[in-house]
Amino acid sequence: MAAHRGEQQHDGHLPLAQAPVRAYRRRRPARRPAATFVLRDISQLSYAETAEQLNIPEGTVKARVHTARQVVRELLDTTRHT
C-alpha cells in the first residue's frame, strides 16, 4: 500500500490515523484527551505509535487516554441511570 504525499506508511495504521492526528493538532488543550483516545482506542495504535504521531511523550499519551476513559465511563454511567 503506497503512502500519500507527506504521509508515512506505518504498519497500515497511519492513513487511518491521519484524520484524528490533524484534528488533534487543531484542538484546544482541553480537547486533546479525546483525540488521543481516538488514536489509541479507536484506531488501535499502540501508546508508542500514538506518542510518535502526536509528537508527545508516551507518558502524556497514557495520562490523556486515562482522562478520556474516565469521561467515557462517567457518560456511560449517567446514561444507564436515566
N, CA and C atoms as an extended XYZ file, in Angstrom:
246
Properties=species:S:1:pos:R:3:atomname:S:1:resname:S:1:resid:I:1 pbc="F F F"
N         0.846       -1.172        0.000 N   MET     1
C         0.000        0.000        0.000 CA  MET     1
C         0.889        1.231        0.000 C   MET     1
N         0.723        2.105       -0.946 N   ALA     2
C         1.551        3.302       -1.066 CA  ALA     2
C         1.020        4.398       -0.154 C   ALA     2
N         1.936        5.100        0.442 N   ALA     3
C         1.543        6.231        1.287 CA  ALA     3
C         1.298        7.452        0.412 C   ALA     3
N         0.381        8.301        0.833 N   HIS     4
C         0.124        9.544        0.124 CA  HIS     4
C         1.271       10.504        0.363 C   HIS     4
N         1.386       11.514       -0.492 N   ARG     5
C         2.437       12.500       -0.331 CA  ARG     5
C         2.353       13.132        1.050 C   ARG     5
N         3.482       13.169        1.745 N   GLY     6
C         3.521       13.760        3.067 CA  GLY     6
C         3.138       12.812        4.189 C   GLY     6
N         2.773       11.587        3.864 N   GLU     7
C         2.405       10.604        4.882 CA  GLU     7
C         3.409        9.466        4.866 C   GLU     7
N         3.641        8.904        6.018 N   GLN     8
C         4.477        7.726        6.119 CA  GLN     8
C         3.572        6.520        6.275 C   GLN     8
N         3.989        5.397        5.725 N   GLN     9
C         3.248        4.154        5.949 CA  GLN     9
C         3.751        3.572        7.261 C   GLN     9
N         2.875        3.228        8.156 N   HIS    10
C         3.280        2.736        9.473 CA  HIS    10
C         2.409        1.552        9.848 C   HIS    10
N         2.796        0.372        9.430 N   ASP    11
C         2.068       -0.857        9.730 CA  ASP    11
C         0.593       -0.787        9.326 C   ASP    11
N         0.290       -0.049        8.282 N   GLY    12
C        -1.084        0.045        7.817 CA  GLY    12
C        -1.970        0.945        8.660 C   GLY    12
N        -1.453        1.518        9.746 N   HIS    13
C        -2.275        2.325       10.645 CA  HIS    13
C        -2.292        3.799       10.286 C   HIS    13
N        -1.228        4.312        9.761 N   LEU    14
C        -1.100        5.751        9.604 CA  LEU    14
C        -2.176        6.382        8.728 C   LEU    14
N        -2.488        5.847        7.542 N   PRO    15
C        -3.538        6.512        6.760 CA  PRO    15
C        -4.857        6.624        7.523 C   PRO    15
N        -5.243        5.585        8.254 N   LEU    16
C        -6.460        5.616        9.060 CA  LEU    16
C        -6.343        6.667       10.156 C   LEU    16
N        -5.148        6.847       10.669 N   ALA    17
C        -4.942        7.741       11.805 CA  ALA    17
C        -4.773        9.197       11.404 C   ALA    17
N        -4.635        9.513       10.144 N   GLN    18
C        -4.344       10.886        9.745 CA  GLN    18
C        -5.430       11.883       10.146 C   GLN    18
N        -6.680       11.546        9.985 N   ALA    19
C        -7.748       12.484       10.344 CA  ALA    19
C        -7.726       12.825       11.828 C   ALA    19
N        -7.628       11.827       12.733 N   PRO    20
C        -7.547       12.184       14.157 CA  PRO    20
C        -6.310       12.994       14.502 C   PRO    20
N        -5.193       12.722       13.831 N   VAL    21
C        -3.966       13.475       14.099 CA  VAL    21
C        -4.158       14.930       13.697 C   VAL    21
N        -4.716       15.156       12.532 N   ARG    22
C        -4.967       16.534       12.083 CA  ARG    22
C        -5.947       17.230       13.029 C   ARG    22
N        -6.990       16.524       13.430 N   ALA    23
C        -7.967       17.104       14.359 CA  ALA    23
C        -7.309       17.423       15.696 C   ALA    23
N        -6.458       16.529       16.170 N   TYR    24
C        -5.753       16.734       17.433 CA  TYR    24
C        -4.954       18.030       17.401 C   TYR    24
N        -4.251       18.243       16.318 N   ARG    25
C        -3.389       19.422       16.220 CA  ARG    25
C        -4.178       20.727       16.190 C   ARG    25
N        -5.434       20.672       15.801 N   ARG    26
C        -6.276       21.879       15.767 CA  ARG    26
C        -7.024       22.094       17.079 C   ARG    26
N        -7.021       21.126       17.951 N   ARG    27
C        -7.807       21.166       19.194 CA  ARG    27
C        -7.158       22.028       20.248 C   ARG    27
N        -8.007       22.619       21.057 N   ARG    28
C        -7.532       23.293       22.259 CA  ARG    28
C        -7.020       22.210       23.216 C   ARG    28
N        -6.117       22.567       24.128 N   PRO    29
C        -5.583       21.570       25.061 CA  PRO    29
C        -6.650       20.794       25.827 C   PRO    29
N        -7.762       21.413       26.160 N   ALA    30
C        -8.814       20.718       26.914 CA  ALA    30
C        -9.435       19.577       26.102 C   ALA    30
N        -9.361       19.637       24.791 N   ARG    31
C        -9.952       18.617       23.921 CA  ARG    31
C        -8.964       17.532       23.518 C   ARG    31
N        -7.724       17.676       23.859 N   ARG    32
C        -6.705       16.733       23.405 CA  ARG    32
C        -6.837       15.332       23.986 C   ARG    32
N        -7.316       15.144       25.221 N   PRO    33
C        -7.505       13.760       25.678 CA  PRO    33
C        -8.432       12.962       24.768 C   PRO    33
N        -9.463       13.591       24.256 N   ALA    34
C       -10.397       12.882       23.379 CA  ALA    34
C        -9.726       12.458       22.088 C   ALA    34
N        -8.937       13.338       21.502 N   ALA    35
C        -8.241       12.993       20.263 CA  ALA    35
C        -7.222       11.884       20.501 C   ALA    35
N        -6.537       11.936       21.629 N   THR    36
C        -5.577       10.888       21.971 CA  THR    36
C        -6.298        9.563       22.160 C   THR    36
N        -7.458        9.591       22.795 N   PHE    37
C        -8.291        8.400       22.988 CA  PHE    37
C        -8.673        7.780       21.644 C   PHE    37
N        -9.037        8.624       20.695 N   VAL    38
C        -9.425        8.115       19.368 CA  VAL    38
C        -8.263        7.370       18.721 C   VAL    38
N        -7.086        7.943       18.764 N   LEU    39
C        -5.931        7.273       18.156 CA  LEU    39
C        -5.601        5.970       18.866 C   LEU    39
N        -5.613        5.996       20.181 N   ARG    40
C        -5.200        4.824       20.952 CA  ARG    40
C        -6.272        3.734       20.952 C   ARG    40
N        -7.486        4.069       21.293 N   ASP    41
C        -8.505        3.043       21.493 CA  ASP    41
C        -9.382        2.788       20.273 C   ASP    41
N        -9.624        3.776       19.460 N   ILE    42
C       -10.474        3.590       18.290 CA  ILE    42
C        -9.625        3.140       17.092 C   ILE    42
N        -8.551        3.855       16.818 N   SER    43
C        -7.671        3.487       15.701 CA  SER    43
C        -6.717        2.355       16.074 C   SER    43
N        -6.648        2.036       17.351 N   GLN    44
C        -5.858        0.931       17.882 CA  GLN    44
C        -4.351        1.060       17.639 C   GLN    44
N        -3.858        2.289       17.705 N   LEU    45
C        -2.423        2.484       17.682 CA  LEU    45
C        -1.879        2.151       19.066 C   LEU    45
N        -0.642        1.734       19.129 N   SER    46
C        -0.014        1.483       20.432 CA  SER    46
C         0.247        2.834       21.111 C   SER    46
N         0.583        2.790       22.396 N   TYR    47
C         0.932        4.029       23.086 CA  TYR    47
C         2.121        4.695       22.391 C   TYR    47
N         3.124        3.899       22.019 N   ALA    48
C         4.312        4.441       21.353 CA  ALA    48
C         3.962        5.052       19.997 C   ALA    48
N         3.117        4.386       19.222 N   GLU    49
C         2.707        4.912       17.920 CA  GLU    49
C         1.910        6.205       18.073 C   GLU    49
N         1.027        6.223       19.059 N   THR    50
C         0.232        7.424       19.309 CA  THR    50
C         1.136        8.586       19.700 C   THR    50
N         2.086        8.322       20.587 N   ALA    51
C         3.038        9.363       21.008 CA  ALA    51
C         3.831        9.887       19.820 C   ALA    51
N         4.265        8.981       18.962 N   GLU    52
C         5.026        9.377       17.784 CA  GLU    52
C         4.187       10.246       16.845 C   GLU    52
N         2.957        9.852       16.602 N   GLN    53
C         2.084       10.599       15.701 CA  GLN    53
C         1.767       11.992       16.227 C   GLN    53
N         1.618       12.105       17.535 N   LEU    54
C         1.248       13.390       18.133 CA  LEU    54
C         2.458       14.200       18.593 C   LEU    54
N         3.635       13.577       18.505 N   ASN    55
C         4.873       14.226       18.915 CA  ASN    55
C         4.821       14.673       20.375 C   ASN    55
N         4.351       13.749       21.232 N   ILE    56
C         4.289       13.992       22.671 CA  ILE    56
C         4.867       12.761       23.370 C   ILE    56
N         5.277       12.891       24.624 N   PRO    57
C         5.820       11.735       25.347 CA  PRO    57
C         4.764       10.648       25.553 C   PRO    57
N         5.223        9.413       25.628 N   GLU    58
C         4.320        8.278       25.831 CA  GLU    58
C         3.550        8.407       27.146 C   GLU    58
N         4.186        8.931       28.170 N   GLY    59
C         3.504        9.135       29.452 CA  GLY    59
C         2.340       10.113       29.331 C   GLY    59
N         2.489       11.116       28.498 N   THR    60
C         1.404       12.075       28.256 CA  THR    60
C         0.246       11.381       27.558 C   THR    60
N         0.561       10.498       26.613 N   VAL    61
C        -0.482        9.719       25.934 CA  VAL    61
C        -1.268        8.913       26.962 C   VAL    61
N        -0.554        8.210       27.834 N   LYS    62
C        -1.215        7.374       28.841 CA  LYS    62
C        -2.112        8.208       29.753 C   LYS    62
N        -1.624        9.368       30.167 N   ALA    63
C        -2.419       10.232       31.050 CA  ALA    63
C        -3.671       10.744       30.341 C   ALA    63
N        -3.522       11.151       29.094 N   ARG    64
C        -4.670       11.683       28.354 CA  ARG    64
C        -5.692       10.593       28.045 C   ARG    64
N        -5.216        9.397       27.718 N   VAL    65
C        -6.143        8.289       27.460 CA  VAL    65
C        -6.884        7.941       28.745 C   VAL    65
N        -6.178        7.924       29.857 N   HIS    66
C        -6.811        7.652       31.150 CA  HIS    66
C        -7.918        8.670       31.426 C   HIS    66
N        -7.617        9.943       31.223 N   THR    67
C        -8.603       11.003       31.436 CA  THR    67
C        -9.814       10.809       30.532 C   THR    67
N        -9.574       10.535       29.264 N   ALA    68
C       -10.680       10.349       28.318 CA  ALA    68
C       -11.529        9.133       28.683 C   ALA    68
N       -10.883        8.051       29.112 N   ARG    69
C       -11.637        6.856       29.510 CA  ARG    69
C       -12.518        7.145       30.720 C   ARG    69
N       -12.024        7.943       31.653 N   GLN    70
C       -12.837        8.325       32.813 CA  GLN    70
C       -14.087        9.081       32.380 C   GLN    70
N       -13.929        9.990       31.435 N   VAL    71
C       -15.068       10.764       30.936 CA  VAL    71
C       -16.075        9.830       30.271 C   VAL    71
N       -15.591        8.891       29.468 N   VAL    72
C       -16.487        7.939       28.794 CA  VAL    72
C       -17.239        7.105       29.832 C   VAL    72
N       -16.533        6.616       30.855 N   ARG    73
C       -17.192        5.833       31.915 CA  ARG    73
C       -18.288        6.644       32.602 C   ARG    73
N       -17.976        7.899       32.920 N   GLU    74
C       -18.968        8.760       33.572 CA  GLU    74
C       -20.182        8.970       32.678 C   GLU    74
N       -19.954        9.192       31.399 N   LEU    75
C       -21.062        9.365       30.463 CA  LEU    75
C       -21.908        8.100       30.363 C   LEU    75
N       -21.253        6.949       30.329 N   LEU    76
C       -21.985        5.685       30.269 CA  LEU    76
C       -22.778        5.452       31.546 C   LEU    76
N       -22.177        5.756       32.683 N   ASP    77
C       -22.894        5.600       33.953 CA  ASP    77
C       -24.128        6.499       34.013 C   ASP    77
N       -23.975        7.739       33.560 N   THR    78
C       -25.082        8.695       33.538 CA  THR    78
C       -26.199        8.190       32.616 C   THR    78
N       -25.819        7.666       31.474 N   THR    79
C       -26.794        7.154       30.507 CA  THR    79
C       -27.553        5.963       31.060 C   THR    79
N       -26.869        5.095       31.769 N   ARG    80
C       -27.509        3.898       32.354 CA  ARG    80
C       -28.511        4.249       33.430 C   ARG    80
N       -28.288        5.335       34.136 N   HIS    81
C       -29.142        5.710       35.260 CA  HIS    81
C       -30.253        6.677       34.899 C   HIS    81
N       -30.437        6.926       33.608 N   THR    82
C       -31.525        7.836       33.228 CA  THR    82
C       -32.652        7.084       32.578 C   THR    82
